[in-house]
Amino acid sequence: MSSEDNYSKVYYSPSDLTAMLAIKESTLRKYAYQLERAGWSFGKNDQGHRQYSDKDIMAIRRLINAKVNTSMTLEQAANELVPILKGEGIAVPVTANQTQNDQHNGDMAALSKRIDEQTELINKQTEFIKLLSERLEERDTYIQKKFEEQDKRLMDRDNRLMEGIRMLQEQREEQNESMKLIAAATDKLEEQKKQGFIARLFGRT
């Protein structure tokens, strides 16, 4: 006899489940939709409406427990739970010996293990991101230092250039002043020569 033959084939309506699980029908649809998105399959009646078996009820119950007892979102809980349920080949035997509390503890242990694995992965990713951030900061510091050194060299060059231009202007001004003095002295000498020539011309001493 197959394992499926040991399980109940009774199907329940949505109103039956809302009464059993003490949830609203809209909440039931939301949970069923998330389980379907994660890969769980529900039976359908002739009208295409979901009908729920014992194993579907157990899946929804375990999803509710996972959502209530962990920090995961409903979507995350469904994505984590469905592979576990499929791996277990879950169904509810008519003569089940395992209590609901034992099943809940098993669910929580499996989910806790997955969460621990994800936490370890996140920690490794965080360390890698931290190391990468430090490397990027070192690179940025190095680039900034190079830019500052380049700016200083350019500033020093500009200052030397401006100083050279200023000295050249001062030299030109000094040359202009010297030329003016020379021109004035030349004019004065010429004037004196003219006065001396006129005085000799008219016999003056």
Beta strands, then each sheet from edge to edge (+ up, - down):
strand 1: 43-44
strand 2: 50-51
sheet 1: 1+ 2-
end
